[in-house]
Amino acid sequence: MQKPIITPEYAVAKIKSGMTLMIGGFLAAGSPHKILKELSESDINDLTIICNDTAFPDKGIGLLIAAKKVKKVFVSHIGTNPLTIEQFNNKETEVVFVPQGTLAEQVRCGGSGLGGILTPTGLGTVVAEGKQVITLDGKEYLLEKALRGDVALLGASIADTEGNLHYKGTTQNFNPLMAMACDTVIAEIDELVPAGEIPMENVHTQGILVDFLVH
């Protein structure tokens, strides 16, 4: 089935204030830049963002931080964006720091119908504060609950008309996992090709998971 091709403006119209968004990208590589720019200029606010990092003040997810659209962010690091650090220190934005591998697994669980994972990562640190510790076979683990979002915003290199996605190089990062863990999935793409042109082994996100394409 062919996927609707929409504009960045129409993509942003699918997002409401207060929603939880999962946004792909690693330092803005693999992020949906046009959608994020349009979202940063909208009236939408109070967003919860689940992402690897907040990129840079003038790029990627950093545009949302700069526009003060984000009330809470689940993230593995913020060191490349001084605005995130400033808003965190001023208590304008709540930052939940999550070890990168744990964050990926939480998103994977959200997309796979699982309740969460047991991991030793973070035991005895501030990461463990307020979390349940489970003893299994004599070893202690943190229970890290699954994460899901309302809308996933992905950045892909190539899509076919049925929504199958291919990511070049490191742009793949969190995108395939996030496509499974949200109610609505919007992919911003660089190139659109006919159905069947992407070899099966090069499909990183299946079209059945994608609702809209921004080209």
N, C-alpha and C positions, 0 to 999 in steps of 0.2 A: 504494500500500500504506500502510495506516495505521501511524503510528509509535507505539511504546509510550509512554504517559505515566507517568513515574516520579516518586518523591519525591526531595528532596535527599539523603536518607539512602541511597537506592538508588543514586543517582548517585555518591556518594562510595564506595560499595561496589565500584564499577568501577575504583577507583584504588588502586594499591599503592605502598608505600614504594619510593623509588628511581626512580619513573617520571619521564618528561619530559612536562610539560603545556604546552600552548599556551593562554593565557587572554586573551580579548578584553577591550577596554576602553581608554579614554584618560582618565586620572585618574578611573577607576571608572565613567565613562559607557560603557555597553555591556558592563559586566561582569556575570557571573552571581552576584548578591549572596547569594542563599540557599545556593547550592552552596558558595561560598567560606566562608561562615560555618560551615556544617556540616563542611567539610574542616578548617577551623582548629581545631575542637573534637574532631577525631578523633585516633587514635593514629598516623596516617600521617605520615612524615617523610622527610628526605633527598631532597626533590623538586628537580628541575631545572625551572625555569619560563622559558618564552619569552613575552615580553610587551612592550608599548610602554613601560610604566613601572610602578612599584610603588605607585601611588596614595597613600593616606594611612594612617597607623597604624591608624585605626579604620574603614577602608572599603576595599572591593574586595580587590585582591591584597595590600594592606597588612596584612590580617588574618592572612595566612599568614606574612608577615615577622614580625609581632608575636608569633606563636605559635612562631616558630623552626622552621618546617616546611621551609624552603628552604635547600638547600646551595649552589645555583648558579642565577644568573639572567642571562639574555640580555636586555638592556634598552637603551632609547635614553636614558633619564635616570632619576635617583632623587631629584632635588632636593626633591620635595614630601613625602618620607618620611624623617624624621630617623633612624628606626630602621634603615632600610636602610643609611644612611650610617654609622651606629654599628657595625652588624654587619660592614660592609665594612672599616672601619678596624681593627676588632678581629680581622679574618680569620676571622670566624664564617661568613660567607657570601661565596662567590666571585661577583663581579660582572663580567660581560663587557659592556663598553660598545660599542654598535653604532650608527652613524649611522642615524637613523630610516628614511630611504629605503632604505638598504642592508638593514636588518632586514626591511622589507616585501618586498623582492626575494628575500631568502634564503628566507623562508616561501613566497613564490609559487613559487620553483623547487622547493622540497620537495614542493609539491602538484602540480606539473606534470611531475614525472619528470626534471627537469634537474639537472645536477651542481652548478651554481652560476652566478655572474655575474662579469663583469669590470667593475671600477669604479675611477675615479681617486680617489674619495673616501677620504680617510685616508692617502694616500701621504705619506710623510715625517713621520708622526705615530706616536703609540704604538698607534694602531689597526692599523698595518701590521706590528707586531712579531710575528715568527714566521710570517708569511703569505707565500705565494708571489707574486712579482711577475712578470707576463707582459708581454712587449713585443709590441705588435701595431701594424703600420703605423707604426713609429717612436715609438709612445707607450706609456708604462708604465701598467699597470693592476694592481690587487690582485685576486687570485682569492678571492672570498667564497663559501664552500661553502653548499649548500642546507641548510635546517633542516627537520627533521620531529619530530613528537612522538608519544607513545603515545595521549594523550587530549586533545581540544580541548574547552574549556569556554567556551561562547559565551553572550552575553546579547542576546536579540532582542526586538523590540517585539511582533511578531505572528507566529504560525505557523498554518498550516492543518493539518488532521489528517494530511496526507501529509508533513509536515515541511518544507515550503517556508517560508522565513523572510523577514521584512521588518524592516528596522531604521529607526527614525525618526531624522532629523537626523544628528548626529555620532556616534550610537551604532554606526554601521556600522563605522567605523575598521578594525581588523585582523580582525574576525570572519569575513568571507567568505574571506579568504586562509587563515586557520587551519582553516576547515572542510575545506579541500582537503588539508591537510598532516599529518593525524593518522589513526591507525588507528581510533579510536573518537571520535565527535562527539556531545556532549551540549549541547543548547541550553536555557537557561532563558528562558521567555517570559512576557510580560505578558498576552497575549490569545491565545486559541485560537479559530479560525474554521473553518467547513467547507471541504473541499477545493474549490478553484476560486474562492474568494471574494477571494483576493489577485490583482489583475491581473498578468498575466505580466510586464509591464514593471516591476512593483514587487517582484518576487521577487529578492532579493539573494543568497540562498543556496538552492540547489536541494535539494529533499527527498532526492534520491538520496545526498547527502553526509551526511545527519543520521541518527543511530542512535536517539537517545532525546530526549524532550522533558520538561522539568520545568516544570509550570504551577502 
